[in-house]
Amino acid sequence: MNTAPISIRLPEEANMILDTLANELHITKTQLIKEAILERIEDYLDSKTIDKAICKRKKTYSMAEIKARHGLED
């Protein structure tokens, strides 16, 4: 995977917290920031996918309805 460098400025307090957390997790600050950003992007994309599905307004079924429909036990 190709990567590109970026630069951010954080308030000193946030930077200190980031140092502490990275040390506790035994990872680098870069790794911690990268994982946090990628997780946030994934959450955003998941949210958009859910919003699109809801907008389609197709009938949804609960697990109980599915089990009853197919004769499955709880």
PQR file of N, CA, C, O and H, with PARSE charges and radii, in Angstrom:
ATOM      1  N   MET A   1       0.852  -1.170   0.000 -0.4000 1.5000
ATOM      2  CA  MET A   1       0.000   0.000   0.000 -0.0000 2.0000
ATOM      3  C   MET A   1       0.901   1.238   0.000  0.5500 1.7000
ATOM      4  O   MET A   1       1.823   1.353   0.808 -0.5500 1.4000
ATOM      5  N   ASN A   2       0.619   2.146  -0.910 -0.4000 1.5000
ATOM      6  CA  ASN A   2       1.357   3.402  -0.933 -0.0000 2.0000
ATOM      7  C   ASN A   2       0.871   4.290   0.197  0.5500 1.7000
ATOM      8  O   ASN A   2      -0.314   4.296   0.529 -0.5500 1.4000
ATOM      9  H   ASN A   2      -0.130   2.053  -1.567  0.4000 1.0000
ATOM     10  N   THR A   3       1.776   5.026   0.775 -0.4000 1.5000
ATOM     11  CA  THR A   3       1.417   5.939   1.851 -0.0000 2.0000
ATOM     12  C   THR A   3       1.925   7.330   1.517  0.5500 1.7000
ATOM     13  O   THR A   3       2.863   7.496   0.737 -0.5500 1.4000
ATOM     14  H   THR A   3       2.739   5.021   0.506  0.4000 1.0000
ATOM     15  N   ALA A   4       1.294   8.321   2.117 -0.4000 1.5000
ATOM     16  CA  ALA A   4       1.706   9.708   1.929 -0.0000 2.0000
ATOM     17  C   ALA A   4       1.827  10.355   3.300  0.5500 1.7000
ATOM     18  O   ALA A   4       0.968  10.153   4.158 -0.5500 1.4000
ATOM     19  H   ALA A   4       0.533   8.186   2.750  0.4000 1.0000
ATOM     20  N   PRO A   5       2.870  11.121   3.511 -0.5600 1.5000
ATOM     21  CA  PRO A   5       3.028  11.780   4.819  0.2800 2.0000
ATOM     22  C   PRO A   5       2.032  12.934   4.973  0.5500 1.7000
ATOM     23  O   PRO A   5       1.680  13.600   3.999 -0.5500 1.4000
ATOM     24  N   ILE A   6       1.592  13.154   6.193 -0.4000 1.5000
ATOM     25  CA  ILE A   6       0.765  14.303   6.529 -0.0000 2.0000
ATOM     26  C   ILE A   6       1.310  14.915   7.805  0.5500 1.7000
ATOM     27  O   ILE A   6       2.097  14.291   8.517 -0.5500 1.4000
ATOM     28  H   ILE A   6       1.878  12.613   6.984  0.4000 1.0000
ATOM     29  N   SER A   7       0.898  16.109   8.084 -0.4000 1.5000
ATOM     30  CA  SER A   7       1.347  16.786   9.298 -0.0000 2.0000
ATOM     31  C   SER A   7       0.132  17.393   9.983  0.5500 1.7000
ATOM     32  O   SER A   7      -0.730  17.976   9.325 -0.5500 1.4000
ATOM     33  H   SER A   7       0.259  16.615   7.505  0.4000 1.0000
ATOM     34  N   ILE A   8       0.062  17.258  11.310 -0.4000 1.5000
ATOM     35  CA  ILE A   8      -1.022  17.871  12.067 -0.0000 2.0000
ATOM     36  C   ILE A   8      -0.442  18.598  13.263  0.5500 1.7000
ATOM     37  O   ILE A   8       0.648  18.279  13.739 -0.5500 1.4000
ATOM     38  H   ILE A   8       0.763  16.784  11.844  0.4000 1.0000
ATOM     39  N   ARG A   9      -1.179  19.567  13.732 -0.4000 1.5000
ATOM     40  CA  ARG A   9      -0.794  20.277  14.952 -0.0000 2.0000
ATOM     41  C   ARG A   9      -1.860  19.984  15.997  0.5500 1.7000
ATOM     42  O   ARG A   9      -3.057  20.125  15.748 -0.5500 1.4000
ATOM     43  H   ARG A   9      -2.064  19.826  13.346  0.4000 1.0000
ATOM     44  N   LEU A  10      -1.395  19.571  17.175 -0.4000 1.5000
ATOM     45  CA  LEU A  10      -2.295  19.263  18.280 -0.0000 2.0000
ATOM     46  C   LEU A  10      -2.022  20.204  19.435  0.5500 1.7000
ATOM     47  O   LEU A  10      -0.898  20.678  19.603 -0.5500 1.4000
ATOM     48  H   LEU A  10      -0.423  19.457  17.377  0.4000 1.0000
ATOM     49  N   PRO A  11      -3.039  20.474  20.229 -0.5600 1.5000
ATOM     50  CA  PRO A  11      -2.775  21.202  21.471  0.2800 2.0000
ATOM     51  C   PRO A  11      -1.804  20.375  22.324  0.5500 1.7000
ATOM     52  O   PRO A  11      -1.829  19.146  22.277 -0.5500 1.4000
ATOM     53  N   GLU A  12      -0.964  21.040  23.087 -0.4000 1.5000
ATOM     54  CA  GLU A  12       0.050  20.347  23.886 -0.0000 2.0000
ATOM     55  C   GLU A  12      -0.570  19.279  24.786  0.5500 1.7000
ATOM     56  O   GLU A  12      -0.019  18.187  24.924 -0.5500 1.4000
ATOM     57  H   GLU A  12      -0.944  22.039  23.125  0.4000 1.0000
ATOM     58  N   GLU A  13      -1.707  19.589  25.396 -0.4000 1.5000
ATOM     59  CA  GLU A  13      -2.351  18.607  26.288 -0.0000 2.0000
ATOM     60  C   GLU A  13      -2.750  17.346  25.517  0.5500 1.7000
ATOM     61  O   GLU A  13      -2.558  16.232  26.005 -0.5500 1.4000
ATOM     62  H   GLU A  13      -2.154  20.476  25.284  0.4000 1.0000
ATOM     63  N   ALA A  14      -3.303  17.520  24.321 -0.4000 1.5000
ATOM     64  CA  ALA A  14      -3.684  16.358  23.507 -0.0000 2.0000
ATOM     65  C   ALA A  14      -2.451  15.551  23.122  0.5500 1.7000
ATOM     66  O   ALA A  14      -2.492  14.320  23.111 -0.5500 1.4000
ATOM     67  H   ALA A  14      -3.460  18.425  23.925  0.4000 1.0000
ATOM     68  N   ASN A  15      -1.369  16.227  22.809 -0.4000 1.5000
ATOM     69  CA  ASN A  15      -0.123  15.550  22.458 -0.0000 2.0000
ATOM     70  C   ASN A  15       0.412  14.741  23.631  0.5500 1.7000
ATOM     71  O   ASN A  15       0.902  13.626  23.448 -0.5500 1.4000
ATOM     72  H   ASN A  15      -1.336  17.226  22.817  0.4000 1.0000
ATOM     73  N   MET A  16       0.320  15.294  24.827 -0.4000 1.5000
ATOM     74  CA  MET A  16       0.773  14.569  26.022 -0.0000 2.0000
ATOM     75  C   MET A  16      -0.088  13.334  26.275  0.5500 1.7000
ATOM     76  O   MET A  16       0.426  12.273  26.629 -0.5500 1.4000
ATOM     77  H   MET A  16      -0.078  16.199  24.976  0.4000 1.0000
ATOM     78  N   ILE A  17      -1.385  13.479  26.094 -0.4000 1.5000
ATOM     79  CA  ILE A  17      -2.288  12.330  26.260 -0.0000 2.0000
ATOM     80  C   ILE A  17      -1.983  11.274  25.209  0.5500 1.7000
ATOM     81  O   ILE A  17      -1.985  10.079  25.504 -0.5500 1.4000
ATOM     82  H   ILE A  17      -1.803  14.342  25.807  0.4000 1.0000
ATOM     83  N   LEU A  18      -1.724  11.711  23.991 -0.4000 1.5000
ATOM     84  CA  LEU A  18      -1.366  10.797  22.912 -0.0000 2.0000
ATOM     85  C   LEU A  18      -0.084  10.034  23.247  0.5500 1.7000
ATOM     86  O   LEU A  18      -0.002   8.826  23.025 -0.5500 1.4000
ATOM     87  H   LEU A  18      -1.722  12.682  23.751  0.4000 1.0000
ATOM     88  N   ASP A  19       0.910  10.735  23.778 -0.4000 1.5000
ATOM     89  CA  ASP A  19       2.158  10.082  24.221 -0.0000 2.0000
ATOM     90  C   ASP A  19       1.871   9.005  25.263  0.5500 1.7000
ATOM     91  O   ASP A  19       2.358   7.879  25.162 -0.5500 1.4000
ATOM     92  H   ASP A  19       0.843  11.716  23.958  0.4000 1.0000
ATOM     93  N   THR A  20       1.079   9.367  26.254 -0.4000 1.5000
ATOM     94  CA  THR A  20       0.754   8.434  27.331 -0.0000 2.0000
ATOM     95  C   THR A  20       0.030   7.204  26.805  0.5500 1.7000
ATOM     96  O   THR A  20       0.375   6.074  27.152 -0.5500 1.4000
ATOM     97  H   THR A  20       0.684  10.282  26.335  0.4000 1.0000
ATOM     98  N   LEU A  21      -0.969   7.428  25.970 -0.4000 1.5000
ATOM     99  CA  LEU A  21      -1.754   6.311  25.437 -0.0000 2.0000
ATOM    100  C   LEU A  21      -0.895   5.408  24.558  0.5500 1.7000
ATOM    101  O   LEU A  21      -0.971   4.184  24.668 -0.5500 1.4000
ATOM    102  H   LEU A  21      -1.248   8.345  25.688  0.4000 1.0000
ATOM    103  N   ALA A  22      -0.098   5.988  23.706 -0.4000 1.5000
ATOM    104  CA  ALA A  22       0.779   5.191  22.841 -0.0000 2.0000
ATOM    105  C   ALA A  22       1.724   4.341  23.678  0.5500 1.7000
ATOM    106  O   ALA A  22       1.945   3.170  23.371 -0.5500 1.4000
ATOM    107  H   ALA A  22      -0.037   6.982  23.617  0.4000 1.0000
ATOM    108  N   ASN A  23       2.283   4.929  24.737 -0.4000 1.5000
ATOM    109  CA  ASN A  23       3.168   4.167  25.627 -0.0000 2.0000
ATOM    110  C   ASN A  23       2.431   3.026  26.299  0.5500 1.7000
ATOM    111  O   ASN A  23       2.951   1.914  26.384 -0.5500 1.4000
ATOM    112  H   ASN A  23       2.103   5.880  24.987  0.4000 1.0000
ATOM    113  N   GLU A  24       1.216   3.291  26.781 -0.4000 1.5000
ATOM    114  CA  GLU A  24       0.433   2.239  27.444 -0.0000 2.0000
ATOM    115  C   GLU A  24       0.083   1.105  26.481  0.5500 1.7000
ATOM    116  O   GLU A  24       0.031  -0.059  26.877 -0.5500 1.4000
ATOM    117  H   GLU A  24       0.793   4.194  26.712  0.4000 1.0000
ATOM    118  N   LEU A  25      -0.155   1.447  25.229 -0.4000 1.5000
ATOM    119  CA  LEU A  25      -0.526   0.436  24.232 -0.0000 2.0000
ATOM    120  C   LEU A  25       0.690  -0.199  23.558  0.5500 1.7000
ATOM    121  O   LEU A  25       0.549  -1.121  22.755 -0.5500 1.4000
ATOM    122  H   LEU A  25      -0.113   2.393  24.907  0.4000 1.0000
ATOM    123  N   HIS A  26       1.888   0.299  23.891 -0.4000 1.5000
ATOM    124  CA  HIS A  26       3.151  -0.208  23.320 -0.0000 2.0000
ATOM    125  C   HIS A  26       3.167  -0.090  21.802  0.5500 1.7000
ATOM    126  O   HIS A  26       3.597  -1.004  21.097 -0.5500 1.4000
ATOM    127  H   HIS A  26       2.003   1.047  24.544  0.4000 1.0000
ATOM    128  N   ILE A  27       2.686   1.062  21.307 -0.4000 1.5000
ATOM    129  CA  ILE A  27       2.743   1.345  19.882 -0.0000 2.0000
ATOM    130  C   ILE A  27       3.248   2.785  19.718  0.5500 1.7000
ATOM    131  O   ILE A  27       3.321   3.548  20.682 -0.5500 1.4000
ATOM    132  H   ILE A  27       2.337   1.804  21.880  0.4000 1.0000
ATOM    133  N   THR A  28       3.589   3.129  18.499 -0.4000 1.5000
ATOM    134  CA  THR A  28       4.053   4.489  18.244 -0.0000 2.0000
ATOM    135  C   THR A  28       2.858   5.441  18.152  0.5500 1.7000
ATOM    136  O   THR A  28       1.722   5.025  17.922 -0.5500 1.4000
ATOM    137  H   THR A  28       3.530   2.509  17.716  0.4000 1.0000
ATOM    138  N   LYS A  29       3.148   6.722  18.339 -0.4000 1.5000
ATOM    139  CA  LYS A  29       2.086   7.727  18.170 -0.0000 2.0000
ATOM    140  C   LYS A  29       1.572   7.697  16.738  0.5500 1.7000
ATOM    141  O   LYS A  29       0.372   7.843  16.506 -0.5500 1.4000
ATOM    142  H   LYS A  29       4.071   7.060  18.526  0.4000 1.0000
ATOM    143  N   THR A  30       2.462   7.509  15.785 -0.4000 1.5000
ATOM    144  CA  THR A  30       2.055   7.442  14.379 -0.0000 2.0000
ATOM    145  C   THR A  30       1.065   6.310  14.161  0.5500 1.7000
ATOM    146  O   THR A  30       0.038   6.490  13.506 -0.5500 1.4000
ATOM    147  H   THR A  30       3.437   7.390  15.974  0.4000 1.0000
ATOM    148  N   GLN A  31       1.376   5.143  14.714 -0.4000 1.5000
ATOM    149  CA  GLN A  31       0.490   3.987  14.565 -0.0000 2.0000
ATOM    150  C   GLN A  31      -0.862   4.261  15.232  0.5500 1.7000
ATOM    151  O   GLN A  31      -1.909   3.933  14.674 -0.5500 1.4000
ATOM    152  H   GLN A  31       2.210   4.997  15.247  0.4000 1.0000
ATOM    153  N   LEU A  32      -0.835   4.854  16.406 -0.4000 1.5000
ATOM    154  CA  LEU A  32      -2.063   5.165  17.123 -0.0000 2.0000
ATOM    155  C   LEU A  32      -2.929   6.143  16.324  0.5500 1.7000
ATOM    156  O   LEU A  32      -4.135   5.937  16.191 -0.5500 1.4000
ATOM    157  H   LEU A  32       0.015   5.120  16.858  0.4000 1.0000
ATOM    158  N   ILE A  33      -2.327   7.188  15.803 -0.4000 1.5000
ATOM    159  CA  ILE A  33      -3.060   8.179  15.013 -0.0000 2.0000
ATOM    160  C   ILE A  33      -3.619   7.535  13.744  0.5500 1.7000
ATOM    161  O   ILE A  33      -4.780   7.749  13.394 -0.5500 1.4000
ATOM    162  H   ILE A  33      -1.347   7.355  15.911  0.4000 1.0000
ATOM    163  N   LYS A  34      -2.795   6.749  13.061 -0.4000 1.5000
ATOM    164  CA  LYS A  34      -3.228   6.094  11.822 -0.0000 2.0000
ATOM    165  C   LYS A  34      -4.425   5.177  12.082  0.5500 1.7000
ATOM    166  O   LYS A  34      -5.410   5.212  11.344 -0.5500 1.4000
ATOM    167  H   LYS A  34      -1.852   6.575  13.345  0.4000 1.0000
ATOM    168  N   GLU A  35      -4.338   4.358  13.132 -0.4000 1.5000
ATOM    169  CA  GLU A  35      -5.437   3.443  13.454 -0.0000 2.0000
ATOM    170  C   GLU A  35      -6.709   4.208  13.808  0.5500 1.7000
ATOM    171  O   GLU A  35      -7.807   3.807  13.423 -0.5500 1.4000
ATOM    172  H   GLU A  35      -3.538   4.330  13.732  0.4000 1.0000
ATOM    173  N   ALA A  36      -6.558   5.313  14.544 -0.4000 1.5000
ATOM    174  CA  ALA A  36      -7.724   6.109  14.932 -0.0000 2.0000
ATOM    175  C   ALA A  36      -8.393   6.724  13.710  0.5500 1.7000
ATOM    176  O   ALA A  36      -9.619   6.725  13.598 -0.5500 1.4000
ATOM    177  H   ALA A  36      -5.666   5.639  14.857  0.4000 1.0000
ATOM    178  N   ILE A  37      -7.588   7.243  12.803 -0.4000 1.5000
ATOM    179  CA  ILE A  37      -8.146   7.847  11.591 -0.0000 2.0000
ATOM    180  C   ILE A  37      -8.840   6.804  10.740  0.5500 1.7000
ATOM    181  O   ILE A  37      -9.961   7.024  10.282 -0.5500 1.4000
ATOM    182  H   ILE A  37      -6.592   7.242  12.894  0.4000 1.0000
ATOM    183  N   LEU A  38      -8.187   5.665  10.519 -0.4000 1.5000
ATOM    184  CA  LEU A  38      -8.791   4.615   9.697 -0.0000 2.0000
ATOM    185  C   LEU A  38     -10.079   4.084  10.320  0.5500 1.7000
ATOM    186  O   LEU A  38     -11.038   3.791   9.606 -0.5500 1.4000
ATOM    187  H   LEU A  38      -7.276   5.486  10.891  0.4000 1.0000
ATOM    188  N   GLU A  39     -10.107   3.959  11.641 -0.4000 1.5000
ATOM    189  CA  GLU A  39     -11.322   3.516  12.321 -0.0000 2.0000
ATOM    190  C   GLU A  39     -12.446   4.533  12.139  0.5500 1.7000
ATOM    191  O   GLU A  39     -13.594   4.159  11.902 -0.5500 1.4000
ATOM    192  H   GLU A  39      -9.328   4.197  12.221  0.4000 1.0000
ATOM    193  N   ARG A  40     -12.117   5.800  12.247 -0.4000 1.5000
ATOM    194  CA  ARG A  40     -13.119   6.857  12.067 -0.0000 2.0000
ATOM    195  C   ARG A  40     -13.667   6.858  10.644  0.5500 1.7000
ATOM    196  O   ARG A  40     -14.866   7.045  10.442 -0.5500 1.4000
ATOM    197  H   ARG A  40     -11.184   6.104  12.439  0.4000 1.0000
ATOM    198  N   ILE A  41     -12.797   6.650   9.658 -0.4000 1.5000
ATOM    199  CA  ILE A  41     -13.237   6.575   8.264 -0.0000 2.0000
ATOM    200  C   ILE A  41     -14.160   5.377   8.075  0.5500 1.7000
ATOM    201  O   ILE A  41     -15.198   5.491   7.424 -0.5500 1.4000
ATOM    202  H   ILE A  41     -11.822   6.498   9.822  0.4000 1.0000
ATOM    203  N   GLU A  42     -13.791   4.236   8.635 -0.4000 1.5000
ATOM    204  CA  GLU A  42     -14.616   3.032   8.520 -0.0000 2.0000
ATOM    205  C   GLU A  42     -15.985   3.251   9.163  0.5500 1.7000
ATOM    206  O   GLU A  42     -17.003   2.854   8.597 -0.5500 1.4000
ATOM    207  H   GLU A  42     -12.947   4.143   9.163  0.4000 1.0000
ATOM    208  N   ASP A  43     -16.018   3.874  10.332 -0.4000 1.5000
ATOM    209  CA  ASP A  43     -17.293   4.172  10.998 -0.0000 2.0000
ATOM    210  C   ASP A  43     -18.160   5.071  10.128  0.5500 1.7000
ATOM    211  O   ASP A  43     -19.367   4.855  10.013 -0.5500 1.4000
ATOM    212  H   ASP A  43     -15.190   4.196  10.792  0.4000 1.0000
ATOM    213  N   TYR A  44     -17.545   6.078   9.516 -0.4000 1.5000
ATOM    214  CA  TYR A  44     -18.273   7.000   8.655 -0.0000 2.0000
ATOM    215  C   TYR A  44     -18.861   6.265   7.452  0.5500 1.7000
ATOM    216  O   TYR A  44     -20.029   6.457   7.115 -0.5500 1.4000
ATOM    217  H   TYR A  44     -16.565   6.253   9.609  0.4000 1.0000
ATOM    218  N   LEU A  45     -18.055   5.426   6.807 -0.4000 1.5000
ATOM    219  CA  LEU A  45     -18.541   4.677   5.647 -0.0000 2.0000
ATOM    220  C   LEU A  45     -19.647   3.696   6.034  0.5500 1.7000
ATOM    221  O   LEU A  45     -20.616   3.530   5.293 -0.5500 1.4000
ATOM    222  H   LEU A  45     -17.106   5.270   7.081  0.4000 1.0000
ATOM    223  N   ASP A  46     -19.506   3.049   7.187 -0.4000 1.5000
ATOM    224  CA  ASP A  46     -20.561   2.159   7.680 -0.0000 2.0000
ATOM    225  C   ASP A  46     -21.849   2.933   7.897  0.5500 1.7000
ATOM    226  O   ASP A  46     -22.929   2.464   7.536 -0.5500 1.4000
ATOM    227  H   ASP A  46     -18.718   3.184   7.788  0.4000 1.0000
ATOM    228  N   SER A  47     -21.739   4.107   8.479 -0.4000 1.5000
ATOM    229  CA  SER A  47     -22.904   4.944   8.738 -0.0000 2.0000
ATOM    230  C   SER A  47     -23.603   5.336   7.443  0.5500 1.7000
ATOM    231  O   SER A  47     -24.831   5.310   7.367 -0.5500 1.4000
ATOM    232  H   SER A  47     -20.862   4.488   8.772  0.4000 1.0000
ATOM    233  N   LYS A  48     -22.827   5.699   6.424 -0.4000 1.5000
ATOM    234  CA  LYS A  48     -23.408   6.050   5.127 -0.0000 2.0000
ATOM    235  C   LYS A  48     -24.123   4.859   4.508  0.5500 1.7000
ATOM    236  O   LYS A  48     -25.191   5.018   3.917 -0.5500 1.4000
ATOM    237  H   LYS A  48     -21.829   5.720   6.486  0.4000 1.0000
ATOM    238  N   THR A  49     -23.548   3.670   4.637 -0.4000 1.5000
ATOM    239  CA  THR A  49     -24.163   2.457   4.096 -0.0000 2.0000
ATOM    240  C   THR A  49     -25.489   2.174   4.798  0.5500 1.7000
ATOM    241  O   THR A  49     -26.474   1.821   4.151 -0.5500 1.4000
ATOM    242  H   THR A  49     -22.680   3.540   5.117  0.4000 1.0000
ATOM    243  N   ILE A  50     -25.511   2.328   6.104 -0.4000 1.5000
ATOM    244  CA  ILE A  50     -26.749   2.128   6.868 -0.0000 2.0000
ATOM    245  C   ILE A  50     -27.793   3.155   6.458  0.5500 1.7000
ATOM    246  O   ILE A  50     -28.960   2.811   6.269 -0.5500 1.4000
ATOM    247  H   ILE A  50     -24.711   2.615   6.630  0.4000 1.0000
ATOM    248  N   ASP A  51     -27.388   4.408   6.320 -0.4000 1.5000
ATOM    249  CA  ASP A  51     -28.326   5.452   5.898 -0.0000 2.0000
ATOM    250  C   ASP A  51     -28.937   5.136   4.534  0.5500 1.7000
ATOM    251  O   ASP A  51     -30.137   5.323   4.336 -0.5500 1.4000
ATOM    252  H   ASP A  51     -26.441   4.688   6.473  0.4000 1.0000
ATOM    253  N   LYS A  52     -28.125   4.663   3.602 -0.4000 1.5000
ATOM    254  CA  LYS A  52     -28.628   4.300   2.272 -0.0000 2.0000
ATOM    255  C   LYS A  52     -29.631   3.161   2.367  0.5500 1.7000
ATOM    256  O   LYS A  52     -30.664   3.183   1.697 -0.5500 1.4000
ATOM    257  H   LYS A  52     -27.150   4.511   3.763  0.4000 1.0000
ATOM    258  N   ALA A  53     -29.332   2.168   3.193 -0.4000 1.5000
ATOM    259  CA  ALA A  53     -30.234   1.024   3.347 -0.0000 2.0000
ATOM    260  C   ALA A  53     -31.566   1.471   3.947  0.5500 1.7000
ATOM    261  O   ALA A  53     -32.622   1.002   3.522 -0.5500 1.4000
ATOM    262  H   ALA A  53     -28.493   2.150   3.737  0.4000 1.0000
ATOM    263  N   ILE A  54     -31.527   2.363   4.919 -0.4000 1.5000
ATOM    264  CA  ILE A  54     -32.746   2.854   5.551 -0.0000 2.0000
ATOM    265  C   ILE A  54     -33.575   3.649   4.553  0.5500 1.7000
ATOM    266  O   ILE A  54     -34.803   3.562   4.555 -0.5500 1.4000
ATOM    267  H   ILE A  54     -30.669   2.744   5.264  0.4000 1.0000
ATOM    268  N   CYS A  55     -32.914   4.418   3.707 -0.4000 1.5000
ATOM    269  CA  CYS A  55     -33.623   5.238   2.722 -0.0000 2.0000
ATOM    270  C   CYS A  55     -34.363   4.393   1.692  0.5500 1.7000
ATOM    271  O   CYS A  55     -35.347   4.848   1.109 -0.5500 1.4000
ATOM    272  H   CYS A  55     -31.917   4.488   3.705  0.4000 1.0000
ATOM    273  N   LYS A  56     -33.908   3.187   1.466 -0.4000 1.5000
ATOM    274  CA  LYS A  56     -34.580   2.302   0.506 -0.0000 2.0000
ATOM    275  C   LYS A  56     -35.930   1.824   1.040  0.5500 1.7000
ATOM    276  O   LYS A  56     -36.789   1.377   0.280 -0.5500 1.4000
ATOM    277  H   LYS A  56     -33.108   2.816   1.940  0.4000 1.0000
ATOM    278  N   ARG A  57     -36.100   1.926   2.352 -0.4000 1.5000
ATOM    279  CA  ARG A  57     -37.351   1.600   3.032 -0.0000 2.0000
ATOM    280  C   ARG A  57     -37.899   0.206   2.698  0.5500 1.7000
ATOM    281  O   ARG A  57     -39.112   0.025   2.587 -0.5500 1.4000
ATOM    282  H   ARG A  57     -35.403   2.289   2.969  0.4000 1.0000
ATOM    283  N   LYS A  58     -37.033  -0.743   2.545 -0.4000 1.5000
ATOM    284  CA  LYS A  58     -37.479  -2.112   2.346 -0.0000 2.0000
ATOM    285  C   LYS A  58     -37.901  -2.694   3.688  0.5500 1.7000
ATOM    286  O   LYS A  58     -37.393  -2.290   4.734 -0.5500 1.4000
ATOM    287  H   LYS A  58     -36.048  -0.596   2.636  0.4000 1.0000
ATOM    288  N   LYS A  59     -38.815  -3.626   3.655 -0.4000 1.5000
ATOM    289  CA  LYS A  59     -39.298  -4.276   4.868 -0.0000 2.0000
ATOM    290  C   LYS A  59     -38.146  -5.019   5.522  0.5500 1.7000
ATOM    291  O   LYS A  59     -37.405  -5.744   4.857 -0.5500 1.4000
ATOM    292  H   LYS A  59     -39.228  -3.954   2.805  0.4000 1.0000
ATOM    293  N   THR A  60     -38.000  -4.837   6.814 -0.4000 1.5000
ATOM    294  CA  THR A  60     -37.006  -5.578   7.578 -0.0000 2.0000
ATOM    295  C   THR A  60     -37.724  -6.543   8.512  0.5500 1.7000
ATOM    296  O   THR A  60     -38.892  -6.346   8.848 -0.5500 1.4000
ATOM    297  H   THR A  60     -38.602  -4.248   7.354  0.4000 1.0000
ATOM    298  N   TYR A  61     -37.026  -7.571   8.921 -0.4000 1.5000
ATOM    299  CA  TYR A  61     -37.606  -8.599   9.775 -0.0000 2.0000
ATOM    300  C   TYR A  61     -36.730  -8.804  11.003  0.5500 1.7000
ATOM    301  O   TYR A  61     -35.502  -8.780  10.921 -0.5500 1.4000
ATOM    302  H   TYR A  61     -36.077  -7.731   8.649  0.4000 1.0000
ATOM    303  N   SER A  62     -37.376  -9.005  12.126 -0.4000 1.5000
ATOM    304  CA  SER A  62     -36.628  -9.307  13.344 -0.0000 2.0000
ATOM    305  C   SER A  62     -36.162 -10.757  13.292  0.5500 1.7000
ATOM    306  O   SER A  62     -36.649 -11.553  12.491 -0.5500 1.4000
ATOM    307  H   SER A  62     -38.374  -9.025  12.192  0.4000 1.0000
ATOM    308  N   MET A  63     -35.210 -11.083  14.161 -0.4000 1.5000
ATOM    309  CA  MET A  63     -34.725 -12.464  14.216 -0.0000 2.0000
ATOM    310  C   MET A  63     -35.864 -13.414  14.583  0.5500 1.7000
ATOM    311  O   MET A  63     -35.937 -14.526  14.061 -0.5500 1.4000
ATOM    312  H   MET A  63     -34.813 -10.436  14.812  0.4000 1.0000
ATOM    313  N   ALA A  64     -36.753 -12.979  15.483 -0.4000 1.5000
ATOM    314  CA  ALA A  64     -37.899 -13.817  15.875 -0.0000 2.0000
ATOM    315  C   ALA A  64     -38.811 -14.091  14.674  0.5500 1.7000
ATOM    316  O   ALA A  64     -39.304 -15.206  14.504 -0.5500 1.4000
ATOM    317  H   ALA A  64     -36.693 -12.075  15.907  0.4000 1.0000
ATOM    318  N   GLU A  65     -39.030 -13.064  13.842 -0.4000 1.5000
ATOM    319  CA  GLU A  65     -39.871 -13.256  12.650 -0.0000 2.0000
ATOM    320  C   GLU A  65     -39.229 -14.225  11.664  0.5500 1.7000
ATOM    321  O   GLU A  65     -39.915 -15.059  11.073 -0.5500 1.4000
ATOM    322  H   GLU A  65     -38.630 -12.159  13.980  0.4000 1.0000
ATOM    323  N   ILE A  66     -37.934 -14.118  11.489 -0.4000 1.5000
ATOM    324  CA  ILE A  66     -37.223 -15.022  10.582 -0.0000 2.0000
ATOM    325  C   ILE A  66     -37.308 -16.461  11.085  0.5500 1.7000
ATOM    326  O   ILE A  66     -37.577 -17.381  10.313 -0.5500 1.4000
ATOM    327  H   ILE A  66     -37.377 -13.440  11.969  0.4000 1.0000
ATOM    328  N   LYS A  67     -37.077 -16.648  12.386 -0.4000 1.5000
ATOM    329  CA  LYS A  67     -37.141 -17.988  12.965 -0.0000 2.0000
ATOM    330  C   LYS A  67     -38.540 -18.568  12.829  0.5500 1.7000
ATOM    331  O   LYS A  67     -38.688 -19.736  12.469 -0.5500 1.4000
ATOM    332  H   LYS A  67     -36.859 -15.900  13.013  0.4000 1.0000
ATOM    333  N   ALA A  68     -39.569 -17.773  13.110 -0.4000 1.5000
ATOM    334  CA  ALA A  68     -40.952 -18.244  13.002 -0.0000 2.0000
ATOM    335  C   ALA A  68     -41.285 -18.586  11.552  0.5500 1.7000
ATOM    336  O   ALA A  68     -41.928 -19.601  11.284 -0.5500 1.4000
ATOM    337  H   ALA A  68     -39.449 -16.825  13.402  0.4000 1.0000
ATOM    338  N   ARG A  69     -40.863 -17.768  10.647 -0.4000 1.5000
ATOM    339  CA  ARG A  69     -41.155 -17.967   9.228 -0.0000 2.0000
ATOM    340  C   ARG A  69     -40.549 -19.254   8.713  0.5500 1.7000
ATOM    341  O   ARG A  69     -41.132 -19.909   7.849 -0.5500 1.4000
ATOM    342  H   ARG A  69     -40.341 -16.944  10.864  0.4000 1.0000
ATOM    343  N   HIS A  70     -39.375 -19.634   9.233 -0.4000 1.5000
ATOM    344  CA  HIS A  70     -38.675 -20.814   8.743 -0.0000 2.0000
ATOM    345  C   HIS A  70     -38.760 -22.001   9.705  0.5500 1.7000
ATOM    346  O   HIS A  70     -38.059 -23.000   9.542 -0.5500 1.4000
ATOM    347  H   HIS A  70     -38.902 -19.103   9.935  0.4000 1.0000
ATOM    348  N   GLY A  71     -39.626 -21.872  10.702 -0.4000 1.5000
ATOM    349  CA  GLY A  71     -39.830 -22.977  11.627 -0.0000 2.0000
ATOM    350  C   GLY A  71     -38.633 -23.293  12.497  0.5500 1.7000
ATOM    351  O   GLY A  71     -38.437 -24.449  12.874 -0.5500 1.4000
ATOM    352  H   GLY A  71     -40.195 -21.061  10.834  0.4000 1.0000
ATOM    353  N   LEU A  72     -37.838 -22.311  12.821 -0.4000 1.5000
ATOM    354  CA  LEU A  72     -36.659 -22.528  13.652 -0.0000 2.0000
ATOM    355  C   LEU A  72     -37.015 -22.249  15.120  0.5500 1.7000
ATOM    356  O   LEU A  72     -37.869 -21.415  15.420 -0.5500 1.4000
ATOM    357  H   LEU A  72     -37.997 -21.372  12.515  0.4000 1.0000
ATOM    358  N   GLU A  73     -36.350 -22.954  16.007 -0.4000 1.5000
ATOM    359  CA  GLU A  73     -36.584 -22.750  17.432 -0.0000 2.0000
ATOM    360  C   GLU A  73     -35.723 -21.625  17.962  0.5500 1.7000
ATOM    361  O   GLU A  73     -34.686 -21.301  17.382 -0.5500 1.4000
ATOM    362  H   GLU A  73     -35.656 -23.631  15.764  0.4000 1.0000
ATOM    363  N   ASP A  74     -36.157 -21.020  19.081 -0.4000 1.5000
ATOM    364  CA  ASP A  74     -35.359 -19.965  19.739 -0.0000 2.0000
ATOM    365  C   ASP A  74     -34.145 -20.540  20.389  0.5500 1.7000
ATOM    366  O   ASP A  74     -33.359 -19.806  20.988 -0.5500 1.4000
ATOM    367  H   ASP A  74     -36.999 -21.283  19.552  0.4000 1.0000
TER
END
